[in-house]
Amino acid sequence: MFNFKQIVLIISIFFCFKSSFSQVGINTIAPQSTLDINGNLSVKTITLVGSNLTTFIDDGVYISVNPQATDQEFKLPSPILFPGRIYFLRNINNTNTAKLTTTAGNFFFKGLTSGGVSTIYMYDNHYRTILIISDGSNWTVYDN
């Protein structure tokens, strides 16, 4: 028959094979993607109120930034550490500019492969709401 090591190996192979082809469906019988949702999706929403120091963005998906002074800094984590991470950022303050920076990489506006910037200023009528996606090296920025 099988010894203990062979049984553990067979079980491990089974779980690796099974998990590599798993799909999760919510409100669907036959999911067509790794995560297939038939219905609404809600994501965590938070508001970060600026302080005298840099405010680090490390939680949430839809984030309202509320700077308490002009050019108050909000810093994204490294895009290298979080490939594929997505943030929706909105400056909800009608008076103060939010200064957006990152711990690594640059910001590249959609469609650009050069001319990345290290800082984005979010203010009334200019980059009020932006979508930012990590490509594993930099942040890709989508504005209105």
C-alpha positions as CSV (number, residue, x, y, z in Angstrom):
1,M,0.0,0.0,0.0
2,F,1.1,3.7,0.4
3,N,3.3,4.9,3.1
4,F,2.7,8.2,5.0
5,K,4.9,10.4,2.8
6,Q,3.2,9.1,-0.4
7,I,-0.2,9.8,1.0
8,V,0.8,13.4,2.0
9,L,2.3,13.9,-1.5
10,I,-0.9,12.7,-3.2
11,I,-3.1,14.9,-1.0
12,S,-0.8,17.9,-1.7
13,I,-0.9,17.4,-5.4
14,F,-4.7,17.1,-5.3
15,F,-5.2,20.3,-3.4
16,C,-2.7,22.2,-5.6
17,F,-4.4,20.9,-8.8
18,K,-7.9,21.7,-7.4
19,S,-7.1,25.2,-6.2
20,S,-5.4,26.2,-9.4
21,F,-8.6,25.7,-11.3
22,S,-11.1,27.0,-8.6
23,Q,-13.7,29.6,-9.4
24,V,-15.9,31.3,-7.0
25,G,-19.4,32.3,-7.9
26,I,-21.7,34.6,-5.8
27,N,-25.3,34.3,-6.8
28,T,-24.3,32.2,-9.9
29,I,-24.3,28.5,-10.4
30,A,-21.6,28.3,-13.0
31,P,-18.9,31.0,-12.4
32,Q,-17.0,32.0,-15.6
33,S,-14.2,33.8,-13.9
34,T,-12.0,33.4,-10.8
35,L,-14.5,35.6,-9.0
36,D,-17.9,35.9,-10.7
37,I,-20.5,38.1,-9.1
38,N,-24.1,38.2,-10.2
39,G,-25.3,41.2,-8.3
40,N,-24.0,44.4,-6.7
41,L,-20.5,44.9,-5.3
42,S,-19.6,47.2,-2.4
43,V,-16.1,48.1,-1.5
44,K,-14.7,49.6,1.6
45,T,-15.0,53.4,1.7
46,I,-12.9,55.6,4.0
47,T,-12.2,59.3,4.5
48,L,-8.7,60.3,5.4
49,V,-8.4,63.7,7.1
50,G,-5.0,65.3,6.6
51,S,-2.7,66.1,9.5
52,N,0.5,68.1,10.0
53,L,2.4,65.1,8.8
54,T,2.1,62.9,5.7
55,T,-1.0,60.8,5.7
56,F,-0.3,57.3,4.4
57,I,-2.9,55.5,2.3
58,D,-2.9,51.9,3.2
59,D,-6.5,50.8,3.5
60,G,-9.7,50.9,1.5
61,V,-10.5,51.1,-2.2
62,Y,-12.6,54.3,-2.5
63,I,-10.9,56.9,-0.5
64,S,-12.0,60.5,0.1
65,V,-9.1,62.7,1.1
66,N,-9.8,65.8,3.1
67,P,-6.7,68.1,3.3
68,Q,-6.8,70.5,6.2
69,A,-4.2,72.8,4.6
70,T,-3.1,73.6,1.1
71,D,-0.8,70.9,-0.5
72,Q,-1.3,68.5,2.4
73,E,0.5,65.2,1.5
74,F,-1.3,61.9,1.1
75,K,1.1,59.0,0.2
76,L,0.4,55.8,-1.7
77,P,2.3,52.6,-0.9
78,S,4.9,51.2,-3.3
79,P,3.3,49.9,-6.5
80,I,6.1,47.3,-6.5
81,L,4.8,45.7,-3.3
82,F,1.1,45.8,-4.5
83,P,0.8,45.0,-8.2
84,G,-2.7,45.2,-9.4
85,R,-3.9,47.3,-6.5
86,I,-6.6,49.8,-7.3
87,Y,-7.6,53.1,-5.6
88,F,-10.4,55.5,-6.3
89,L,-9.3,58.8,-4.8
90,R,-11.4,61.9,-4.4
91,N,-10.5,65.3,-2.9
92,I,-13.6,66.2,-1.0
93,N,-12.3,69.6,0.3
94,N,-13.5,72.5,-1.8
95,T,-10.7,74.8,-0.6
96,N,-7.4,72.9,0.0
97,T,-5.3,71.1,-2.5
98,A,-4.3,67.4,-1.8
99,K,-0.7,66.5,-2.7
100,L,-0.5,62.9,-3.8
101,T,2.8,61.1,-3.7
102,T,4.1,57.5,-3.6
103,T,6.8,55.7,-1.7
104,A,8.2,54.3,-4.9
105,G,7.8,54.6,-8.7
106,N,6.0,57.4,-10.5
107,F,2.5,58.3,-11.7
108,F,1.9,57.8,-15.4
109,F,-1.3,59.2,-16.9
110,K,-3.2,56.8,-19.1
111,G,-1.6,56.1,-22.4
112,L,1.8,57.6,-21.5
113,T,5.0,55.5,-21.4
114,S,7.3,58.4,-20.5
115,G,6.9,61.6,-18.6
116,G,6.0,60.1,-15.3
117,V,5.6,62.5,-12.3
118,S,6.3,62.0,-8.7
119,T,3.5,64.2,-7.4
120,I,-0.1,64.9,-8.4
121,Y,-2.0,67.9,-7.0
122,M,-5.7,67.2,-6.6
123,Y,-7.8,70.4,-6.4
124,D,-11.1,71.8,-7.5
125,N,-11.8,71.3,-11.2
126,H,-8.5,69.5,-11.8
127,Y,-8.0,65.8,-10.8
128,R,-10.8,66.0,-8.3
129,T,-11.4,62.3,-8.7
130,I,-8.9,59.9,-10.1
131,L,-8.5,56.1,-10.5
132,I,-5.0,54.7,-9.8
133,I,-3.8,51.2,-10.7
134,S,-0.5,49.6,-9.8
135,D,1.3,48.0,-12.8
136,G,3.9,46.4,-10.5
137,S,6.4,49.3,-11.1
138,N,4.5,52.5,-11.2
139,W,1.0,53.9,-10.8
140,T,-1.3,54.4,-13.9
141,V,-3.6,57.3,-13.4
142,Y,-7.0,57.7,-15.0
143,D,-8.7,61.1,-14.6
144,N,-12.1,62.4,-15.8
